[in-house]
Amino acid sequence: MRATALTPGDRSGGAADLRPTALGLMHGPVFRGDTVGALTDLGDAYDRLLDDALAARH
């Protein structure tokens, strides 16, 4: 998976479309559960952060 960035678009890199059964962090734990929801929520959170940062500039 590519690096993430606060730019418009799909921050999950389409990973949610692959419907993974586990998400692993580098040198860390593995999450097993609603992985699609977790990736979607991550993208939504990035969208909110970007919207807030852009709004603060005006």
JOFENJO-V56801 format. One record per residue. N is the residue number from 0. PSI is psi in whole degrees, 0 to 359 (* if undefined). Layout:
n: <N | N>
psi: <PSI | PSI>
//
This chain:
n: <0 | 1 | 2 | 3 | 4 | 5 | 6 | 7 | 8 | 9 | 10 | 11 | 12 | 13 | 14 | 15 | 16 | 17 | 18 | 19 | 20 | 21 | 22 | 23 | 24 | 25 | 26 | 27 | 28 | 29 | 30 | 31 | 32 | 33 | 34 | 35 | 36 | 37 | 38 | 39 | 40 | 41 | 42 | 43 | 44 | 45 | 46 | 47 | 48 | 49 | 50 | 51 | 52 | 53 | 54 | 55 | 56 | 57>
psi: <138 | 168 | 154 | 158 | 154 | 75 | 156 | 146 | 193 | 100 | 340 | 357 | 22 | 4 | 327 | 328 | 337 | 349 | 59 | 154 | 349 | 148 | 125 | 138 | 147 | 125 | 32 | 201 | 168 | 133 | 128 | 124 | 221 | 75 | 322 | 315 | 320 | 316 | 321 | 316 | 322 | 314 | 319 | 320 | 318 | 320 | 316 | 317 | 318 | 315 | 316 | 319 | 320 | 321 | 326 | 339 | 345 | *>
//
